[in-house]
Amino acid sequence: MPKESDIFNADELSENELSLRWRQESQRYVTEVNRFIQKGLQDGWENVPESAEPKDKREPMATAVLDAIRRANESGNVDDLHNRFPRAHGPFIGLIEKNAQSLPVVLLLNNGQIVLRIGSPFENGRFVIIDGDKVEPLSSDIISIGRSSNHELFAFARHEGVTIQEGWGGPVRSMLKWPQGNEGVPNGFTVDPNEGPPTITKITPFDTGDKALLVSPEGVFILTKERAFRLLPTKTEMKEHFEWLKKEYPEDPPIYDLSMEHGAISPDGTLITAGHQSSMHFVFDATTLEVVSEIGPMSEYPHFSVFSSDGKLVAFNSCHFYNGMTIGVPTRLLPGLKTEAYEPDDRFVQLEEGSRVYAAVTRDDEFIVGDASGYLRAFDVNGNFRWQHFIGSSVGDIDISRDGKQLVVTTYAGFLSIIDLDTGETDPFAIGTATHLERRRWLFWKNESKPLMW
């Protein structure tokens, strides 16, 4: 039975009383959760009973706190909002289920502005740019935006094609063709061409400005000025799938849709990683577009890949439900490398175990990944744990400033978090192990009249 002190009507509290209760309960819960997590990290989670996990009692106050956030935004009094009402995820799950929307692309520009897509790749979404407290729409014809690894080029996807521009708003370097959808189809099969642009999971221009990597459920492609070249599904994958379709479903057209599709370009632009739910971890030569490596996943499904900052290591994540494993493969081993699924290799590094990775960035010798459980987790190129920081919900996308001092992170809860890294201060209201401070959290909720700052 709850204690009498735990039973109250949040709507009957003044804002100061609500703030006091919220702060007290937040500090209690966060302190206990951090101790619980520290014990799990030290002793092993198999030695920590689930019953020992602290209970979050803030949910009855969530709606009243949201009202206070709305009032602060209306009055412009948001500077100390986090002090009055520390940020949280768990108490708002019921509200998130009604309001959340995907934020699948986020870019932190060199001048501090933030570019954000609202709406999943499958939706008719929109892009906005955030400058301090202001949120302004970008052109409605933009389907997706990507940036090169050197931060100097941007790819803008529109219905008529992809333009690569020098800098944000700079001159156009090149115009790239969309795939037709029938590239690389094996002999004996006919695939109808696309009627428009594919669904875009991610688009990344090469530093050279003359081509881009397109990741889509309809395939992974290299786009050039003249045409598109298919990487995935490979011709072998297509042939096997189309033959199966012809046998089992002879009336169906030959279609191969990817799930968990992903891809990345090495820092020097010479290698491309790509994969999907039913594939190996593939590595391609960026010039010949030939497969140079096929690496078996260590968990069920290939899900993500990213190169280290110096390009000497490539991290491959594979997943099963919300869990996963990330291995590191030295790029010097890649030419001709072929391993089987679940086959350990002493030349590889186990970078992290437990995370299904949705997004990642690197700085120096560190990988920072965002996972399905709402955590940012950092580890070095040798697999040594560095830190973790909780936001909540599954992470959508991450970007990092060029100096490595600030992160922007989106989640499927409709959160955009701006985080200052390595400040030397510990936030008593943050679940995590590092001295990072979340400077601002935006709520891009579909049933709110405007984005809310928190």
C-alpha positions as CSV (number, residue, x, y, z in Angstrom):
1,M,0.0,0.0,0.0
2,P,1.3,3.5,-0.8
3,K,2.2,5.8,2.1
4,E,-0.2,8.6,2.8
5,S,2.6,11.0,1.8
6,D,2.7,9.5,-1.7
7,I,-1.1,10.1,-2.3
8,F,-1.9,13.6,-3.6
9,N,-3.5,15.5,-6.4
10,A,-0.8,17.2,-8.4
11,D,-3.4,19.6,-9.9
12,E,-4.1,21.0,-6.4
13,L,-0.4,22.0,-5.8
14,S,0.9,25.4,-6.5
15,E,3.7,25.5,-9.1
16,N,6.3,26.0,-6.4
17,E,4.9,23.0,-4.4
18,L,4.9,20.9,-7.6
19,S,8.5,21.9,-8.3
20,L,9.6,21.0,-4.8
21,R,7.9,17.5,-4.9
22,W,9.2,16.9,-8.4
23,R,12.8,17.8,-7.5
24,Q,12.8,15.7,-4.4
25,E,11.4,12.6,-6.0
26,S,13.7,13.1,-9.1
27,Q,16.8,13.4,-6.9
28,R,15.8,10.3,-4.9
29,Y,15.0,8.2,-8.0
30,V,18.1,9.2,-10.0
31,T,20.4,8.6,-7.0
32,E,19.0,5.2,-6.4
33,V,19.0,4.3,-10.1
34,N,22.6,5.3,-10.5
35,R,23.6,3.2,-7.5
36,F,21.6,0.3,-9.0
37,I,23.3,0.6,-12.3
38,Q,26.8,1.0,-10.8
39,K,26.2,-2.3,-8.9
40,G,25.1,-4.0,-12.1
41,L,28.2,-2.7,-13.9
42,Q,30.5,-3.8,-11.1
43,D,29.0,-7.1,-10.0
44,G,27.4,-8.2,-13.3
45,W,23.7,-7.9,-14.1
46,E,23.2,-11.6,-13.5
47,N,24.0,-11.0,-9.8
48,V,21.5,-8.1,-9.4
49,P,17.8,-9.1,-8.8
50,E,15.2,-7.2,-10.9
51,S,13.3,-6.5,-7.7
52,A,16.2,-4.3,-6.6
53,E,15.5,-1.8,-9.4
54,P,14.1,1.5,-7.9
55,K,10.6,2.5,-8.5
56,D,9.8,5.8,-10.2
57,K,6.9,7.5,-8.4
58,R,6.7,10.7,-10.5
59,E,4.1,9.6,-13.1
60,P,1.1,11.2,-11.2
61,M,2.8,14.6,-11.5
62,A,3.7,14.3,-15.2
63,T,0.6,16.1,-16.7
64,A,1.0,19.0,-14.2
65,V,4.7,19.3,-15.0
66,L,3.9,19.4,-18.7
67,D,1.4,22.2,-18.1
68,A,4.2,24.0,-16.2
69,I,6.5,23.5,-19.2
70,R,3.9,25.0,-21.5
71,R,3.4,28.0,-19.3
72,A,7.1,28.6,-19.1
73,N,7.3,28.5,-22.9
74,E,4.4,30.9,-23.3
75,S,6.0,33.4,-20.9
76,G,9.6,32.9,-22.2
77,N,10.8,31.9,-18.7
78,V,12.6,28.7,-19.8
79,D,16.2,29.5,-18.6
80,D,15.8,27.8,-15.2
81,L,13.1,25.4,-16.2
82,H,15.3,22.3,-15.8
83,N,16.2,23.5,-12.3
84,R,12.5,23.8,-11.3
85,F,11.5,20.6,-13.2
86,P,14.4,18.3,-13.9
87,R,14.1,16.4,-17.2
88,A,12.8,12.9,-17.2
89,H,11.5,10.2,-19.5
90,G,9.8,7.5,-17.5
91,P,7.0,9.5,-15.9
92,F,5.9,10.8,-19.4
93,I,5.6,7.4,-21.1
94,G,1.8,7.6,-21.2
95,L,2.0,11.1,-22.8
96,I,4.7,10.0,-25.1
97,E,2.6,7.2,-26.5
98,K,0.0,9.8,-27.7
99,N,2.4,12.6,-28.8
100,A,5.7,11.1,-29.9
101,Q,7.0,11.3,-33.5
102,S,10.1,10.2,-35.1
103,L,13.1,12.6,-35.5
104,P,15.3,10.5,-37.8
105,V,17.8,13.2,-39.0
106,V,19.7,15.7,-36.9
107,L,22.7,17.8,-38.0
108,L,24.7,20.2,-35.8
109,L,26.0,23.0,-38.0
110,N,29.3,24.7,-37.4
111,N,27.5,27.9,-36.3
112,G,25.5,26.1,-33.6
113,Q,22.3,25.9,-35.6
114,I,20.5,22.5,-35.6
115,V,18.8,21.0,-38.7
116,L,16.1,18.5,-37.8
117,R,13.7,16.3,-39.7
118,I,10.3,15.7,-38.1
119,G,8.5,12.6,-39.3
120,S,9.8,9.1,-40.2
121,P,11.3,8.4,-43.6
122,F,8.1,6.7,-44.6
123,E,6.0,9.8,-43.7
124,N,5.6,13.1,-45.6
125,G,7.9,14.8,-43.0
126,R,9.4,18.2,-42.9
127,F,12.7,19.9,-42.0
128,V,13.2,22.7,-39.6
129,I,16.3,24.7,-38.5
130,I,16.8,25.7,-34.8
131,D,18.7,28.8,-34.0
132,G,18.7,29.4,-30.2
133,D,15.1,29.6,-29.1
134,K,13.7,29.9,-32.7
135,V,12.4,27.1,-34.9
136,E,12.0,28.0,-38.6
137,P,10.8,25.7,-41.4
138,L,13.1,24.8,-44.3
139,S,11.8,24.5,-47.9
140,S,8.9,22.0,-48.1
141,D,10.4,20.3,-51.1
142,I,13.4,18.9,-49.1
143,I,13.0,15.1,-48.6
144,S,16.3,14.5,-46.7
145,I,19.6,16.1,-45.9
146,G,23.0,14.6,-45.3
147,R,26.5,15.9,-44.6
148,S,30.0,14.7,-45.6
149,S,32.4,13.4,-43.0
150,N,34.6,16.6,-43.4
151,H,31.6,18.8,-42.6
152,E,32.1,20.8,-45.8
153,L,29.4,19.4,-48.1
154,F,25.7,18.9,-47.8
155,A,23.4,16.7,-49.8
156,F,19.8,17.9,-50.3
157,A,17.4,15.3,-51.6
158,R,14.5,16.6,-53.6
159,H,12.0,15.0,-56.0
160,E,14.1,15.9,-59.1
161,G,17.4,14.6,-57.6
162,V,20.1,15.2,-55.1
163,T,22.2,18.4,-55.1
164,I,25.5,18.6,-53.3
165,Q,26.3,22.0,-52.0
166,E,29.5,23.5,-50.6
167,G,28.7,24.5,-47.0
168,W,25.2,25.3,-45.7
169,G,23.5,27.5,-48.4
170,G,26.7,27.5,-50.5
171,P,27.1,26.9,-54.3
172,V,26.0,23.7,-55.9
173,R,28.9,21.3,-56.6
174,S,26.9,18.6,-58.4
175,M,23.5,17.1,-59.2
176,L,23.1,13.4,-58.7
177,K,20.6,11.0,-60.3
178,W,18.0,8.9,-58.4
179,P,18.2,5.1,-58.8
180,Q,15.6,3.6,-61.2
181,G,15.1,0.6,-58.9
182,N,16.1,-1.9,-61.6
183,E,19.9,-1.5,-61.2
184,G,21.8,-4.8,-60.8
185,V,18.8,-7.0,-61.4
186,P,20.0,-10.5,-62.4
187,N,19.3,-11.9,-65.8
188,G,16.0,-13.6,-66.3
189,F,14.0,-11.1,-64.1
190,T,12.4,-7.8,-64.8
191,V,11.8,-5.1,-62.2
192,D,9.6,-2.1,-63.0
193,P,11.4,1.3,-62.6
194,N,10.5,3.6,-59.8
195,E,8.0,6.4,-60.4
196,G,9.8,8.8,-58.0
197,P,12.5,9.1,-55.3
198,P,13.0,6.1,-53.0
199,T,12.3,6.2,-49.3
200,I,15.4,7.7,-47.7
201,T,16.9,6.2,-44.6
202,K,20.1,8.1,-44.9
203,I,22.1,10.0,-47.5
204,T,25.8,10.9,-47.2
205,P,27.8,12.8,-49.7
206,F,31.5,11.8,-50.3
207,D,34.1,14.4,-49.4
208,T,34.9,14.6,-53.1
209,G,31.4,16.1,-53.8
210,D,30.7,14.0,-56.9
211,K,28.7,11.1,-55.4
212,A,26.7,10.1,-52.4
213,L,25.8,6.9,-50.5
214,L,22.0,6.4,-50.4
215,V,20.6,4.0,-47.8
216,S,16.9,3.0,-48.5
217,P,14.6,0.1,-47.9
218,E,14.6,-0.2,-51.7
219,G,18.3,-0.7,-51.7
220,V,21.7,0.8,-50.9
221,F,23.1,2.7,-53.8
222,I,26.0,5.0,-54.9
223,L,24.5,8.0,-56.7
224,T,26.6,9.8,-59.3
225,K,25.9,12.5,-61.9
226,E,25.2,10.0,-64.6
227,R,23.4,7.1,-62.9
228,A,23.0,5.1,-59.7
229,F,24.9,1.9,-58.8
230,R,23.4,-0.7,-56.5
231,L,25.3,-2.2,-53.6
232,L,22.5,-4.0,-51.8
233,P,20.8,-6.3,-52.2
234,T,23.6,-7.9,-54.0
235,K,22.9,-9.7,-57.3
236,T,23.3,-13.0,-55.5
237,E,20.8,-12.0,-52.8
238,M,18.3,-10.8,-55.4
239,K,18.6,-13.9,-57.6
240,E,18.0,-16.2,-54.6
241,H,15.1,-14.2,-53.4
242,F,13.5,-13.8,-56.8
243,E,13.8,-17.5,-57.5
244,W,12.1,-18.2,-54.2
245,L,9.3,-15.7,-55.0
246,K,8.8,-17.3,-58.4
247,K,8.4,-20.7,-56.9
248,E,6.3,-19.8,-53.8
249,Y,4.4,-16.8,-55.1
250,P,4.5,-16.9,-58.9
251,E,1.9,-14.1,-59.3
252,D,3.9,-11.6,-57.2
253,P,6.3,-9.1,-58.9
254,P,10.0,-9.5,-58.1
255,I,10.5,-7.0,-55.2
256,Y,13.2,-7.1,-52.5
257,D,12.6,-4.7,-49.6
258,L,15.3,-4.3,-47.0
259,S,14.9,-4.0,-43.3
260,M,17.4,-2.6,-40.8
261,E,19.3,-1.2,-43.8
262,H,22.4,0.8,-43.0
263,G,25.7,2.0,-44.5
264,A,28.8,4.2,-43.8
265,I,31.7,5.7,-45.7
266,S,35.3,5.4,-44.3
267,P,37.0,8.8,-43.4
268,D,39.3,8.5,-46.4
269,G,36.4,7.7,-48.8
270,T,37.9,4.4,-50.0
271,L,35.6,1.9,-48.3
272,I,31.8,1.5,-47.8
273,T,30.1,-0.7,-45.3
274,A,26.5,-1.8,-45.8
275,G,24.1,-4.3,-44.5
276,H,20.6,-5.3,-43.7
277,Q,18.6,-7.7,-41.6
278,S,19.2,-10.7,-43.8
279,S,22.8,-10.0,-44.9
280,M,26.3,-10.3,-43.8
281,H,28.3,-7.3,-42.8
282,F,29.5,-6.2,-46.2
283,V,32.5,-4.0,-47.1
284,F,32.8,-2.5,-50.6
285,D,35.6,-0.9,-52.5
286,A,34.4,2.7,-53.1
287,T,36.0,2.8,-56.5
288,T,35.2,-0.6,-58.0
289,L,32.0,-1.1,-55.9
290,E,33.1,-4.7,-55.5
291,V,32.6,-6.6,-52.2
292,V,36.0,-6.9,-50.5
293,S,34.8,-8.4,-47.1
294,E,31.9,-10.5,-45.8
295,I,31.9,-10.6,-42.1
296,G,29.4,-12.7,-40.2
297,P,27.3,-11.0,-37.5
298,M,27.9,-12.0,-33.8
299,S,24.2,-11.5,-33.0
300,E,21.1,-12.3,-35.1
301,Y,20.7,-9.4,-37.5
302,P,23.2,-6.8,-38.9
303,H,21.9,-3.4,-37.7
304,F,24.6,-0.7,-37.9
305,S,28.2,0.1,-38.8
306,V,30.5,3.1,-38.3
307,F,34.2,3.7,-38.8
308,S,36.5,5.0,-36.1
309,S,37.7,8.6,-36.4
310,D,41.1,7.6,-37.9
311,G,39.5,4.9,-40.2
312,K,41.7,2.2,-38.7
313,L,38.8,0.3,-37.2
314,V,35.2,-0.4,-38.4
315,A,32.5,-1.2,-35.8
316,F,29.7,-3.6,-36.8
317,N,26.6,-3.9,-34.6
318,S,24.2,-6.8,-34.9
319,C,21.0,-7.2,-32.8
320,H,18.3,-9.4,-31.5
321,F,15.2,-7.7,-30.1
322,Y,16.5,-4.8,-27.9
323,N,20.0,-6.4,-27.4
324,G,23.0,-6.6,-29.5
325,M,26.8,-6.9,-29.9
326,T,29.3,-4.6,-31.5
327,I,32.6,-5.9,-32.8
328,G,35.6,-3.9,-34.2
329,V,37.5,-5.1,-37.2
330,P,40.8,-3.5,-38.2
331,T,40.4,-2.1,-41.7
332,R,43.9,-3.5,-42.7
333,L,42.3,-7.0,-42.4
334,L,39.4,-6.2,-44.7
335,P,40.7,-7.1,-48.2
336,G,39.6,-10.7,-48.9
337,L,38.3,-11.2,-45.3
338,K,35.4,-13.6,-44.9
339,T,34.0,-15.0,-41.7
340,E,30.9,-16.9,-40.7
341,A,28.1,-15.8,-38.5
342,Y,28.7,-16.3,-34.7
343,E,32.3,-17.2,-35.5
344,P,34.7,-15.6,-33.0
345,D,38.0,-14.2,-34.4
346,D,40.9,-13.2,-32.2
347,R,41.8,-10.5,-34.6
348,F,38.5,-8.7,-33.8
349,V,37.7,-6.5,-30.8
350,Q,34.5,-7.0,-28.8
351,L,33.7,-3.3,-28.4
352,E,30.3,-3.5,-26.6
353,E,27.8,-6.1,-25.6
354,G,24.1,-5.4,-24.9
355,S,23.2,-2.5,-27.3
356,R,21.1,-2.5,-30.4
357,V,22.7,0.5,-32.0
358,Y,20.6,3.0,-33.9
359,A,23.1,5.9,-34.4
360,A,26.7,6.7,-33.7
361,V,29.4,9.3,-33.8
362,T,33.1,9.2,-33.1
363,R,35.7,11.5,-31.5
364,D,39.4,10.8,-31.2
365,D,39.6,7.1,-30.1
366,E,36.0,7.0,-28.8
367,F,32.8,5.6,-30.2
368,I,29.5,7.1,-28.9
369,V,26.5,5.0,-29.8
370,G,22.8,5.5,-29.2
371,D,20.8,2.4,-28.5
372,A,17.3,1.0,-28.4
373,S,17.0,1.5,-24.7
374,G,17.5,5.3,-24.8
375,Y,21.1,5.3,-23.7
376,L,24.2,7.0,-25.1
377,R,27.1,4.6,-24.5
378,A,30.8,5.4,-25.1
379,F,33.7,3.0,-25.4
380,D,37.2,3.2,-26.9
381,V,38.6,1.4,-29.9
382,N,39.9,-1.4,-27.6
383,G,36.4,-2.0,-26.1
384,N,37.0,-0.3,-22.8
385,F,33.9,1.3,-21.3
386,R,34.0,5.0,-21.0
387,W,30.6,6.3,-19.9
388,Q,26.9,6.1,-20.4
389,H,24.1,8.7,-20.3
390,F,20.3,8.1,-20.3
391,I,17.8,10.1,-22.3
392,G,15.0,7.6,-22.8
393,S,13.1,5.9,-25.7
394,S,15.1,4.6,-28.7
395,V,17.7,6.9,-30.1
396,G,16.9,8.2,-33.5
397,D,20.0,10.1,-34.6
398,I,23.2,11.7,-33.2
399,D,25.6,14.4,-34.3
400,I,28.6,15.9,-32.7
401,S,30.3,19.3,-33.0
402,R,33.6,19.4,-34.8
403,D,35.5,20.1,-31.5
404,G,33.9,17.1,-29.9
405,K,32.4,19.1,-27.0
406,Q,28.6,19.0,-27.8
407,L,26.2,16.3,-28.9
408,V,22.7,16.6,-30.4
409,V,20.6,13.6,-30.0
410,T,17.0,12.7,-31.1
411,T,14.8,9.9,-29.8
412,Y,11.6,8.2,-30.9
413,A,9.9,9.9,-28.0
414,G,10.1,13.2,-30.0
415,F,12.9,14.5,-27.9
416,L,15.8,16.6,-29.2
417,S,18.6,16.8,-26.5
418,I,21.5,19.3,-26.7
419,I,24.3,17.9,-24.4
420,D,27.5,19.6,-23.4
421,L,30.2,16.9,-23.0
422,D,32.9,16.6,-20.3
423,T,31.9,19.7,-18.4
424,G,33.5,18.6,-15.1
425,E,30.2,18.9,-13.4
426,T,27.8,16.2,-12.3
427,D,24.1,16.7,-12.9
428,P,22.3,15.3,-9.8
429,F,19.2,14.7,-12.0
430,A,20.9,12.8,-14.8
431,I,21.0,9.0,-15.0
432,G,24.6,8.2,-16.1
433,T,28.2,8.0,-15.2
434,A,29.7,11.0,-16.9
435,T,30.0,14.8,-16.3
436,H,27.8,15.7,-19.2
437,L,25.1,18.4,-18.9
438,E,22.0,18.5,-21.0
439,R,21.7,22.1,-21.8
440,R,18.3,21.9,-23.4
441,R,15.6,19.4,-24.4
442,W,13.1,20.1,-27.1
443,L,9.7,18.3,-27.2
444,F,8.6,18.0,-30.8
445,W,5.2,16.4,-30.0
446,K,2.5,16.1,-32.6
447,N,-0.4,17.3,-30.4
448,E,1.4,20.4,-29.2
449,S,0.7,23.7,-31.0
450,K,4.5,24.4,-31.2
451,P,7.8,22.8,-30.0
452,L,8.4,23.1,-26.3
453,M,11.7,23.9,-24.7
454,W,12.6,22.2,-21.5
